[in-house]
Amino acid sequence: LTYEIASVIPPLSSDLFIIDANSGEIRLRGTLDFESVTLYDMHVRATDKGMPPLSDHCKVVLEVLDVND
């Protein structure tokens, strides 16, 4: 399988996340700020290497907690 992030909401946040194409592990490229965005909604697509290739998707929701409060 290969994994990719198909979309991120809010769209301006798409550069914050990176996915390992082989394992599907999602990592941060930057920092998250609770004051700016409290919820991220990502759609991840997994595609196999068959002929024809088949794919499916899942929704990943990331809720940011305010550690200062």
All heavy atoms as a GROMACS GRO file, in nm:
protein
  535
    1LEU      N    1   0.083  -0.119   0.000
    1LEU     CA    2   0.000   0.000   0.000
    1LEU      C    3   0.087   0.125   0.000
    1LEU      O    4   0.197   0.125   0.056
    1LEU     CB    5  -0.089   0.004   0.124
    1LEU     CG    6  -0.198  -0.101   0.137
    1LEU    CD1    7  -0.268  -0.087   0.270
    1LEU    CD2    8  -0.298  -0.090   0.025
    2THR      N    9   0.035   0.230  -0.060
    2THR     CA   10   0.096   0.361  -0.048
    2THR      C   11  -0.009   0.457   0.006
    2THR      O   12  -0.128   0.443  -0.023
    2THR     CB   13   0.148   0.414  -0.184
    2THR    OG1   14   0.040   0.418  -0.276
    2THR    CG2   15   0.260   0.328  -0.238
    3TYR      N   16   0.036   0.550   0.087
    3TYR     CA   17  -0.054   0.642   0.156
    3TYR      C   18  -0.026   0.784   0.111
    3TYR      O   19   0.089   0.821   0.083
    3TYR     CB   20  -0.034   0.633   0.307
    3TYR     CG   21  -0.063   0.496   0.363
    3TYR    CD1   22   0.038   0.400   0.373
    3TYR    CD2   23  -0.191   0.462   0.404
    3TYR    CE1   24   0.011   0.274   0.424
    3TYR    CE2   25  -0.218   0.336   0.455
    3TYR     CZ   26  -0.117   0.243   0.465
    3TYR     OH   27  -0.144   0.118   0.515
    4GLU      N   28  -0.132   0.865   0.107
    4GLU     CA   29  -0.117   1.007   0.077
    4GLU      C   30  -0.227   1.085   0.147
    4GLU      O   31  -0.336   1.033   0.171
    4GLU     CB   32  -0.121   1.034  -0.073
    4GLU     CG   33  -0.255   1.005  -0.136
    4GLU     CD   34  -0.260   1.037  -0.284
    4GLU    OE1   35  -0.210   1.144  -0.324
    4GLU    OE2   36  -0.314   0.956  -0.359
    5ILE      N   37  -0.196   1.210   0.182
    5ILE     CA   38  -0.297   1.298   0.238
    5ILE      C   39  -0.370   1.362   0.121
    5ILE      O   40  -0.310   1.436   0.042
    5ILE     CB   41  -0.234   1.404   0.330
    5ILE    CG1   42  -0.166   1.338   0.449
    5ILE    CG2   43  -0.340   1.504   0.376
    5ILE    CD1   44  -0.091   1.434   0.540
    6ALA      N   45  -0.497   1.330   0.108
    6ALA     CA   46  -0.576   1.381  -0.004
    6ALA      C   47  -0.621   1.525   0.019
    6ALA      O   48  -0.622   1.605  -0.074
    6ALA     CB   49  -0.697   1.291  -0.028
    7SER      N   50  -0.658   1.558   0.143
    7SER     CA   51  -0.701   1.695   0.173
    7SER      C   52  -0.689   1.722   0.322
    7SER      O   53  -0.690   1.630   0.404
    7SER     CB   54  -0.845   1.718   0.127
    7SER     OG   55  -0.934   1.639   0.202
    8VAL      N   56  -0.676   1.849   0.355
    8VAL     CA   57  -0.671   1.895   0.493
    8VAL      C   58  -0.764   2.016   0.505
    8VAL      O   59  -0.764   2.104   0.420
    8VAL     CB   60  -0.528   1.936   0.535
    8VAL    CG1   61  -0.526   1.989   0.678
    8VAL    CG2   62  -0.431   1.822   0.521
    9ILE      N   63  -0.842   2.018   0.611
    9ILE     CA   64  -0.928   2.132   0.640
    9ILE      C   65  -0.886   2.186   0.776
    9ILE      O   66  -0.881   2.108   0.871
    9ILE     CB   67  -1.077   2.093   0.641
    9ILE    CG1   68  -1.115   2.042   0.503
    9ILE    CG2   69  -1.164   2.211   0.682
    9ILE    CD1   70  -1.254   1.985   0.494
   10PRO      N   71  -0.849   2.311   0.790
   10PRO     CA   72  -0.853   2.418   0.692
   10PRO      C   73  -0.742   2.402   0.587
   10PRO      O   74  -0.632   2.357   0.618
   10PRO     CB   75  -0.833   2.545   0.774
   10PRO     CG   76  -0.766   2.502   0.899
   10PRO     CD   77  -0.806   2.360   0.922
   11PRO      N   78  -0.771   2.439   0.462
   11PRO     CA   79  -0.678   2.417   0.350
   11PRO      C   80  -0.542   2.484   0.367
   11PRO      O   81  -0.441   2.432   0.320
   11PRO     CB   82  -0.750   2.476   0.230
   11PRO     CG   83  -0.893   2.482   0.268
   11PRO     CD   84  -0.897   2.497   0.416
   12LEU      N   85  -0.535   2.596   0.434
   12LEU     CA   86  -0.406   2.664   0.452
   12LEU      C   87  -0.312   2.585   0.543
   12LEU      O   88  -0.195   2.618   0.552
   12LEU     CB   89  -0.429   2.804   0.510
   12LEU     CG   90  -0.507   2.899   0.420
   12LEU    CD1   91  -0.532   3.031   0.491
   12LEU    CD2   92  -0.435   2.922   0.288
   13SER      N   93  -0.360   2.481   0.608
   13SER     CA   94  -0.280   2.400   0.700
   13SER      C   95  -0.218   2.278   0.634
   13SER      O   96  -0.152   2.200   0.701
   13SER     CB   97  -0.367   2.352   0.815
   13SER     OG   98  -0.442   2.455   0.868
   14SER      N   99  -0.236   2.259   0.505
   14SER     CA  100  -0.190   2.136   0.441
   14SER      C  101  -0.038   2.118   0.448
   14SER      O  102   0.011   2.006   0.444
   14SER     CB  103  -0.237   2.130   0.296
   14SER     OG  104  -0.184   2.239   0.224
   15ASP      N  105   0.038   2.227   0.463
   15ASP     CA  106   0.183   2.215   0.474
   15ASP      C  107   0.230   2.175   0.612
   15ASP      O  108   0.348   2.147   0.632
   15ASP     CB  109   0.249   2.349   0.436
   15ASP     CG  110   0.233   2.380   0.289
   15ASP    OD1  111   0.206   2.287   0.211
   15ASP    OD2  112   0.247   2.498   0.252
   16LEU      N  113   0.140   2.169   0.710
   16LEU     CA  114   0.178   2.132   0.846
   16LEU      C  115   0.199   1.983   0.865
   16LEU      O  116   0.266   1.941   0.958
   16LEU     CB  117   0.069   2.177   0.945
   16LEU     CG  118   0.068   2.321   0.988
   16LEU    CD1  119  -0.051   2.347   1.079
   16LEU    CD2  120   0.197   2.355   1.060
   17PHE      N  121   0.142   1.902   0.777
   17PHE     CA  122   0.144   1.758   0.796
   17PHE      C  123   0.215   1.688   0.681
   17PHE      O  124   0.207   1.731   0.566
   17PHE     CB  125   0.000   1.705   0.807
   17PHE     CG  126  -0.077   1.768   0.918
   17PHE    CD1  127  -0.165   1.873   0.891
   17PHE    CD2  128  -0.062   1.726   1.047
   17PHE    CE1  129  -0.236   1.933   0.993
   17PHE    CE2  130  -0.133   1.786   1.150
   17PHE     CZ  131  -0.220   1.889   1.123
   18ILE      N  132   0.281   1.579   0.714
   18ILE     CA  133   0.345   1.494   0.613
   18ILE      C  134   0.312   1.349   0.649
   18ILE      O  135   0.300   1.315   0.766
   18ILE     CB  136   0.497   1.519   0.607
   18ILE    CG1  137   0.558   1.444   0.490
   18ILE    CG2  138   0.565   1.483   0.738
   18ILE    CD1  139   0.702   1.485   0.460
   19ILE      N  140   0.296   1.266   0.547
   19ILE     CA  141   0.263   1.126   0.570
   19ILE      C  142   0.371   1.039   0.507
   19ILE      O  143   0.420   1.069   0.398
   19ILE     CB  144   0.123   1.090   0.514
   19ILE    CG1  145   0.077   0.954   0.562
   19ILE    CG2  146   0.119   1.102   0.364
   19ILE    CD1  147  -0.070   0.927   0.540
   20ASP      N  148   0.411   0.934   0.579
   20ASP     CA  149   0.506   0.838   0.524
   20ASP      C  150   0.429   0.752   0.424
   20ASP      O  151   0.332   0.685   0.460
   20ASP     CB  152   0.564   0.752   0.636
   20ASP     CG  153   0.669   0.656   0.587
   20ASP    OD1  154   0.636   0.568   0.503
   20ASP    OD2  155   0.784   0.665   0.633
   21ALA      N  156   0.470   0.755   0.299
   21ALA     CA  157   0.397   0.686   0.192
   21ALA      C  158   0.393   0.535   0.213
   21ALA      O  159   0.301   0.468   0.165
   21ALA     CB  160   0.458   0.718   0.057
   22ASN      N  161   0.490   0.479   0.285
   22ASN     CA  162   0.495   0.333   0.305
   22ASN      C  163   0.422   0.286   0.431
   22ASN      O  164   0.356   0.184   0.429
   22ASN     CB  165   0.640   0.286   0.309
   22ASN     CG  166   0.710   0.309   0.177
   22ASN    OD1  167   0.654   0.281   0.072
   22ASN    ND2  168   0.829   0.365   0.183
   23SER      N  169   0.435   0.361   0.540
   23SER     CA  170   0.375   0.317   0.667
   23SER      C  171   0.242   0.385   0.698
   23SER      O  172   0.165   0.334   0.778
   23SER     CB  173   0.472   0.342   0.782
   23SER     OG  174   0.486   0.481   0.806
   24GLY      N  175   0.217   0.503   0.641
   24GLY     CA  176   0.096   0.577   0.672
   24GLY      C  177   0.108   0.663   0.796
   24GLY      O  178   0.011   0.726   0.837
   25GLU      N  179   0.227   0.669   0.856
   25GLU     CA  180   0.248   0.750   0.976
   25GLU      C  181   0.241   0.898   0.940
   25GLU      O  182   0.310   0.945   0.849
   25GLU     CB  183   0.383   0.718   1.037
   25GLU     CG  184   0.413   0.797   1.161
   25GLU     CD  185   0.549   0.764   1.220
   25GLU    OE1  186   0.641   0.727   1.144
   25GLU    OE2  187   0.562   0.778   1.342
   26ILE      N  188   0.158   0.972   1.014
   26ILE     CA  189   0.141   1.115   0.992
   26ILE      C  190   0.227   1.189   1.094
   26ILE      O  191   0.222   1.161   1.214
   26ILE     CB  192  -0.007   1.156   1.007
   26ILE    CG1  193  -0.092   1.082   0.905
   26ILE    CG2  194  -0.023   1.307   0.992
   26ILE    CD1  195  -0.241   1.099   0.925
   27ARG      N  196   0.305   1.286   1.046
   27ARG     CA  197   0.392   1.366   1.132
   27ARG      C  198   0.369   1.514   1.108
   27ARG      O  199   0.316   1.553   1.004
   27ARG     CB  200   0.539   1.334   1.105
   27ARG     CG  201   0.578   1.195   1.147
   27ARG     CD  202   0.726   1.176   1.128
   27ARG     NE  203   0.766   1.050   1.180
   27ARG     CZ  204   0.845   1.035   1.285
   27ARG    NH1  205   0.894   1.140   1.346
   27ARG    NH2  206   0.876   0.915   1.328
   28LEU      N  207   0.413   1.593   1.206
   28LEU     CA  208   0.404   1.739   1.194
   28LEU      C  209   0.530   1.795   1.131
   28LEU      O  210   0.640   1.750   1.160
   28LEU     CB  211   0.389   1.801   1.333
   28LEU     CG  212   0.252   1.795   1.396
   28LEU    CD1  213   0.260   1.846   1.538
   28LEU    CD2  214   0.154   1.876   1.316
   29ARG      N  215   0.514   1.894   1.047
   29ARG     CA  216   0.627   1.969   0.991
   29ARG      C  217   0.652   2.096   1.070
   29ARG      O  218   0.759   2.153   1.064
   29ARG     CB  219   0.599   2.009   0.846
   29ARG     CG  220   0.612   1.899   0.749
   29ARG     CD  221   0.599   1.956   0.611
   29ARG     NE  222   0.613   1.851   0.512
   29ARG     CZ  223   0.592   1.869   0.385
   29ARG    NH1  224   0.555   1.986   0.341
   29ARG    NH2  225   0.607   1.770   0.301
   30GLY      N  226   0.551   2.145   1.139
   30GLY     CA  227   0.561   2.269   1.214
   30GLY      C  228   0.492   2.255   1.348
   30GLY      O  229   0.474   2.144   1.399
   31THR      N  230   0.452   2.367   1.405
   31THR     CA  231   0.385   2.365   1.534
   31THR      C  232   0.237   2.395   1.518
   31THR      O  233   0.196   2.463   1.424
   31THR     CB  234   0.448   2.468   1.630
   31THR    OG1  235   0.439   2.597   1.570
   31THR    CG2  236   0.593   2.435   1.657
   32LEU      N  237   0.159   2.345   1.610
   32LEU     CA  238   0.016   2.371   1.611
   32LEU      C  239  -0.013   2.478   1.716
   32LEU      O  240   0.049   2.478   1.823
   32LEU     CB  241  -0.061   2.243   1.646
   32LEU     CG  242  -0.038   2.123   1.555
   32LEU    CD1  243  -0.119   2.005   1.605
   32LEU    CD2  244  -0.075   2.157   1.413
   33ASP      N  245  -0.103   2.567   1.685
   33ASP     CA  246  -0.138   2.676   1.776
   33ASP      C  247  -0.287   2.668   1.805
   33ASP      O  248  -0.371   2.690   1.717
   33ASP     CB  249  -0.102   2.810   1.715
   33ASP     CG  250  -0.129   2.927   1.809
   33ASP    OD1  251  -0.158   2.904   1.928
   33ASP    OD2  252  -0.119   3.041   1.761
   34PHE      N  253  -0.320   2.637   1.930
   34PHE     CA  254  -0.460   2.625   1.972
   34PHE      C  255  -0.536   2.755   1.945
   34PHE      O  256  -0.654   2.751   1.912
   34PHE     CB  257  -0.466   2.590   2.121
   34PHE     CG  258  -0.605   2.589   2.177
   34PHE    CD1  259  -0.686   2.477   2.160
   34PHE    CD2  260  -0.656   2.697   2.245
   34PHE    CE1  261  -0.815   2.475   2.211
   34PHE    CE2  262  -0.784   2.696   2.296
   34PHE     CZ  263  -0.864   2.584   2.279
   35GLU      N  264  -0.469   2.868   1.960
   35GLU     CA  265  -0.535   2.998   1.942
   35GLU      C  266  -0.575   3.021   1.795
   35GLU      O  267  -0.669   3.095   1.768
   35GLU     CB  268  -0.443   3.111   1.987
   35GLU     CG  269  -0.389   3.096   2.128
   35GLU     CD  270  -0.497   3.087   2.235
   35GLU    OE1  271  -0.603   3.149   2.219
   35GLU    OE2  272  -0.474   3.017   2.335
   36SER      N  273  -0.505   2.958   1.701
   36SER     CA  274  -0.535   2.975   1.558
   36SER      C  275  -0.637   2.875   1.508
   36SER      O  276  -0.738   2.911   1.448
   36SER     CB  277  -0.408   2.960   1.474
   36SER     OG  278  -0.312   3.052   1.514
   37VAL      N  279  -0.607   2.746   1.529
   37VAL     CA  280  -0.693   2.638   1.479
   37VAL      C  281  -0.703   2.532   1.588
   37VAL      O  282  -0.602   2.487   1.642
   37VAL     CB  283  -0.635   2.575   1.351
   37VAL    CG1  284  -0.724   2.463   1.301
   37VAL    CG2  285  -0.614   2.679   1.243
   38THR      N  286  -0.825   2.491   1.620
   38THR     CA  287  -0.844   2.390   1.725
   38THR      C  288  -0.876   2.252   1.670
   38THR      O  289  -0.873   2.154   1.743
   38THR     CB  290  -0.956   2.432   1.821
   38THR    OG1  291  -1.077   2.447   1.747
   38THR    CG2  292  -0.922   2.562   1.891
   39LEU      N  293  -0.908   2.243   1.540
   39LEU     CA  294  -0.947   2.115   1.482
   39LEU      C  295  -0.899   2.105   1.338
   39LEU      O  296  -0.918   2.198   1.259
   39LEU     CB  297  -1.100   2.101   1.485
   39LEU     CG  298  -1.157   1.966   1.448
   39LEU    CD1  299  -1.136   1.868   1.563
   39LEU    CD2  300  -1.304   1.977   1.416
   40TYR      N  301  -0.835   1.993   1.306
   40TYR     CA  302  -0.791   1.965   1.169
   40TYR      C  303  -0.864   1.840   1.121
   40TYR      O  304  -0.878   1.743   1.196
   40TYR     CB  305  -0.640   1.940   1.164
   40TYR     CG  306  -0.558   2.060   1.202
   40TYR    CD1  307  -0.521   2.083   1.333
   40TYR    CD2  308  -0.519   2.152   1.105
   40TYR    CE1  309  -0.447   2.194   1.368
   40TYR    CE2  310  -0.444   2.264   1.139
   40TYR     CZ  311  -0.409   2.284   1.271
   40TYR     OH  312  -0.335   2.394   1.305
   41ASP      N  313  -0.909   1.843   0.998
   41ASP     CA  314  -0.983   1.732   0.938
   41ASP      C  315  -0.905   1.689   0.813
   41ASP      O  316  -0.894   1.764   0.717
   41ASP     CB  317  -1.122   1.780   0.901
   41ASP     CG  318  -1.214   1.671   0.853
   41ASP    OD1  319  -1.170   1.555   0.845
   41ASP    OD2  320  -1.330   1.702   0.822
   42MET      N  321  -0.847   1.568   0.817
   42MET     CA  322  -0.767   1.518   0.705
   42MET      C  323  -0.833   1.397   0.642
   42MET      O  324  -0.891   1.314   0.712
   42MET     CB  325  -0.628   1.476   0.754
   42MET     CG  326  -0.541   1.588   0.798
   42MET     SD  327  -0.384   1.527   0.855
   42MET     CE  328  -0.418   1.513   1.028
   43HIS      N  329  -0.820   1.387   0.512
   43HIS     CA  330  -0.862   1.267   0.440
   43HIS      C  331  -0.737   1.200   0.386
   43HIS      O  332  -0.658   1.263   0.315
   43HIS     CB  333  -0.960   1.301   0.328
   43HIS     CG  334  -1.092   1.344   0.379
   43HIS    ND1  335  -1.141   1.471   0.364
   43HIS    CD2  336  -1.185   1.277   0.449
   43HIS    CE1  337  -1.259   1.480   0.421
   43HIS    NE2  338  -1.288   1.364   0.474
   44VAL      N  339  -0.717   1.074   0.424
   44VAL     CA  340  -0.599   0.998   0.385
   44VAL      C  341  -0.642   0.889   0.288
   44VAL      O  342  -0.742   0.819   0.312
   44VAL     CB  343  -0.530   0.936   0.509
   44VAL    CG1  344  -0.414   0.848   0.468
   44VAL    CG2  345  -0.484   1.046   0.603
   45ARG      N  346  -0.568   0.875   0.179
   45ARG     CA  347  -0.598   0.775   0.078
   45ARG      C  348  -0.490   0.666   0.080
   45ARG      O  349  -0.371   0.696   0.082
   45ARG     CB  350  -0.604   0.839  -0.060
   45ARG     CG  351  -0.638   0.740  -0.172
   45ARG     CD  352  -0.645   0.806  -0.309
   45ARG     NE  353  -0.739   0.916  -0.310
   45ARG     CZ  354  -0.708   1.040  -0.348
   45ARG    NH1  355  -0.588   1.071  -0.388
   45ARG    NH2  356  -0.799   1.135  -0.347
   46ALA      N  357  -0.533   0.541   0.075
   46ALA     CA  358  -0.442   0.427   0.064
   46ALA      C  359  -0.470   0.359  -0.069
   46ALA      O  360  -0.584   0.333  -0.104
   46ALA     CB  361  -0.464   0.329   0.178
   47THR      N  362  -0.362   0.332  -0.144
   47THR     CA  363  -0.374   0.270  -0.276
   47THR      C  364  -0.285   0.148  -0.281
   47THR      O  365  -0.170   0.153  -0.238
   47THR     CB  366  -0.332   0.369  -0.386
   47THR    OG1  367  -0.408   0.491  -0.372
   47THR    CG2  368  -0.355   0.313  -0.524
   48ASP      N  369  -0.338   0.036  -0.335
   48ASP     CA  370  -0.255  -0.083  -0.348
   48ASP      C  371  -0.181  -0.082  -0.482
   48ASP      O  372  -0.198   0.008  -0.563
   48ASP     CB  373  -0.338  -0.211  -0.329
   48ASP     CG  374  -0.435  -0.240  -0.441
   48ASP    OD1  375  -0.430  -0.171  -0.545
   48ASP    OD2  376  -0.516  -0.332  -0.426
   49LYS      N  377  -0.100  -0.184  -0.502
   49LYS     CA  378  -0.018  -0.190  -0.624
   49LYS      C  379  -0.071  -0.291  -0.724
   49LYS      O  380   0.002  -0.343  -0.807
   49LYS     CB  381   0.127  -0.221  -0.585
   49LYS     CG  382   0.188  -0.110  -0.503
   49LYS     CD  383   0.330  -0.140  -0.463
   49LYS     CE  384   0.389  -0.023  -0.392
   49LYS     NZ  385   0.403  -0.037  -0.252
   50GLY      N  386  -0.200  -0.320  -0.716
   50GLY     CA  387  -0.261  -0.417  -0.806
   50GLY      C  388  -0.286  -0.358  -0.944
   50GLY      O  389  -0.264  -0.241  -0.971
   51MET      N  390  -0.332  -0.443  -1.033
   51MET     CA  391  -0.368  -0.402  -1.168
   51MET      C  392  -0.514  -0.435  -1.191
   51MET      O  393  -0.547  -0.552  -1.206
   51MET     CB  394  -0.282  -0.473  -1.273
   51MET     CG  395  -0.147  -0.416  -1.286
   51MET     SD  396  -0.166  -0.246  -1.340
   51MET     CE  397   0.001  -0.197  -1.353
   52PRO      N  398  -0.603  -0.345  -1.194
   52PRO     CA  399  -0.586  -0.201  -1.171
   52PRO      C  400  -0.569  -0.175  -1.021
   52PRO      O  401  -0.617  -0.251  -0.937
   52PRO     CB  402  -0.716  -0.140  -1.223
   52PRO     CG  403  -0.817  -0.247  -1.199
   52PRO     CD  404  -0.744  -0.377  -1.221
   53PRO      N  405  -0.504  -0.064  -0.986
   53PRO     CA  406  -0.487  -0.031  -0.844
   53PRO      C  407  -0.621   0.006  -0.780
   53PRO      O  408  -0.704   0.072  -0.841
   53PRO     CB  409  -0.392   0.088  -0.845
   53PRO     CG  410  -0.390   0.140  -0.983
   53PRO     CD  411  -0.437   0.031  -1.074
   54LEU      N  412  -0.640  -0.042  -0.658
   54LEU     CA  413  -0.760  -0.010  -0.582
   54LEU      C  414  -0.722   0.086  -0.471
   54LEU      O  415  -0.611   0.080  -0.418
   54LEU     CB  416  -0.822  -0.136  -0.523
   54LEU     CG  417  -0.864  -0.243  -0.623
   54LEU    CD1  418  -0.913  -0.367  -0.550
   54LEU    CD2  419  -0.973  -0.189  -0.715
   55SER      N  420  -0.814   0.174  -0.435
   55SER     CA  421  -0.784   0.268  -0.327
   55SER      C  422  -0.906   0.286  -0.238
   55SER      O  423  -1.019   0.256  -0.277
   55SER     CB  424  -0.741   0.404  -0.384
   55SER     OG  425  -0.846   0.465  -0.453
   56ASP      N  426  -0.879   0.332  -0.118
   56ASP     CA  427  -0.984   0.365  -0.022
   56ASP      C  428  -0.932   0.481   0.061
   56ASP      O  429  -0.816   0.518   0.051
   56ASP     CB  430  -1.017   0.244   0.065
   56ASP     CG  431  -1.159   0.252   0.122
   56ASP    OD1  432  -1.228   0.355   0.102
   56ASP    OD2  433  -1.201   0.156   0.188
   57HIS      N  434  -1.018   0.537   0.140
   57HIS     CA  435  -0.979   0.654   0.217
   57HIS      C  436  -1.034   0.645   0.358
   57HIS      O  437  -1.124   0.566   0.386
   57HIS     CB  438  -1.026   0.783   0.150
   57HIS     CG  439  -1.176   0.796   0.152
   57HIS    ND1  440  -1.256   0.733   0.061
   57HIS    CD2  441  -1.258   0.863   0.235
   57HIS    CE1  442  -1.382   0.762   0.087
   57HIS    NE2  443  -1.387   0.840   0.192
   58CYS      N  444  -0.977   0.725   0.448
   58CYS     CA  445  -1.030   0.738   0.582
   58CYS      C  446  -1.019   0.883   0.625
   58CYS      O  447  -0.945   0.962   0.565
   58CYS     CB  448  -0.958   0.646   0.681
   58CYS     SG  449  -0.791   0.698   0.720
   59LYS      N  450  -1.091   0.916   0.726
   59LYS     CA  451  -1.091   1.052   0.780
   59LYS      C  452  -1.014   1.052   0.912
   59LYS      O  453  -1.037   0.966   0.997
   59LYS     CB  454  -1.236   1.097   0.804
   59LYS     CG  455  -1.250   1.236   0.856
   59LYS     CD  456  -1.400   1.268   0.868
   59LYS     CE  457  -1.421   1.408   0.921
   59LYS     NZ  458  -1.565   1.440   0.927
   60VAL      N  459  -0.920   1.144   0.926
   60VAL     CA  460  -0.842   1.160   1.049
   60VAL      C  461  -0.875   1.297   1.106
   60VAL      O  462  -0.860   1.398   1.038
   60VAL     CB  463  -0.690   1.149   1.021
   60VAL    CG1  464  -0.611   1.171   1.149
   60VAL    CG2  465  -0.657   1.015   0.958
   61VAL      N  466  -0.923   1.299   1.229
   61VAL     CA  467  -0.958   1.425   1.295
   61VAL      C  468  -0.858   1.448   1.407
   61VAL      O  469  -0.839   1.362   1.493
   61VAL     CB  470  -1.102   1.423   1.350
   61VAL    CG1  471  -1.134   1.552   1.423
   61VAL    CG2  472  -1.201   1.398   1.238
   62LEU      N  473  -0.795   1.565   1.405
   62LEU     CA  474  -0.697   1.601   1.506
   62LEU      C  475  -0.750   1.721   1.584
   62LEU      O  476  -0.773   1.828   1.527
   62LEU     CB  477  -0.564   1.638   1.441
   62LEU     CG  478  -0.456   1.688   1.533
   62LEU    CD1  479  -0.402   1.573   1.617
   62LEU    CD2  480  -0.346   1.752   1.454
   63GLU      N  481  -0.774   1.700   1.714
   63GLU     CA  482  -0.820   1.808   1.800
   63GLU      C  483  -0.702   1.859   1.880
   63GLU      O  484  -0.632   1.783   1.948
   63GLU     CB  485  -0.929   1.757   1.894
   63GLU     CG  486  -0.985   1.863   1.985
   63GLU     CD  487  -1.094   1.811   2.076
   63GLU    OE1  488  -1.126   1.692   2.069
   63GLU    OE2  489  -1.146   1.892   2.154
   64VAL      N  490  -0.679   1.990   1.875
   64VAL     CA  491  -0.568   2.053   1.946
   64VAL      C  492  -0.618   2.099   2.082
   64VAL      O  493  -0.717   2.170   2.093
   64VAL     CB  494  -0.512   2.173   1.867
   64VAL    CG1  495  -0.394   2.235   1.940
   64VAL    CG2  496  -0.472   2.130   1.726
   65LEU      N  497  -0.547   2.058   2.187
   65LEU     CA  498  -0.582   2.098   2.324
   65LEU      C  499  -0.494   2.213   2.368
   65LEU      O  500  -0.375   2.219   2.332
   65LEU     CB  501  -0.566   1.980   2.420
   65LEU     CG  502  -0.647   1.856   2.386
   65LEU    CD1  503  -0.615   1.745   2.486
   65LEU    CD2  504  -0.795   1.886   2.387
   66ASP      N  505  -0.547   2.302   2.447
   66ASP     CA  506  -0.473   2.416   2.498
   66ASP      C  507  -0.403   2.375   2.627
   66ASP      O  508  -0.466   2.357   2.729
   66ASP     CB  509  -0.566   2.534   2.522
   66ASP     CG  510  -0.492   2.662   2.555
   66ASP    OD1  511  -0.368   2.662   2.550
   66ASP    OD2  512  -0.559   2.762   2.584
   67VAL      N  513  -0.271   2.358   2.621
   67VAL     CA  514  -0.197   2.311   2.739
   67VAL      C  515  -0.175   2.423   2.840
   67VAL      O  516  -0.135   2.396   2.953
   67VAL     CB  517  -0.061   2.250   2.699
   67VAL    CG1  518  -0.084   2.123   2.619
   67VAL    CG2  519   0.024   2.348   2.625
   68ASN      N  520  -0.198   2.549   2.804
   68ASN     CA  521  -0.178   2.660   2.896
   68ASN      C  522  -0.291   2.676   2.996
   68ASN      O  523  -0.272   2.740   3.099
   68ASN     CB  524  -0.161   2.792   2.818
   68ASN     CG  525  -0.038   2.788   2.730
   68ASN    OD1  526   0.058   2.720   2.761
   68ASN    ND2  527  -0.041   2.862   2.622
   69ASP      N  528  -0.408   2.622   2.965
   69ASP     CA  529  -0.524   2.640   3.055
   69ASP      C  530  -0.534   2.528   3.155
   69ASP      O  531  -0.530   2.416   3.133
   69ASP     CB  532  -0.654   2.651   2.973
   69ASP     CG  533  -0.659   2.781   2.896
   69ASP    OD1  534  -0.584   2.873   2.931
   69ASP    OD2  535  -0.737   2.789   2.800
   0.00000   0.00000   0.00000
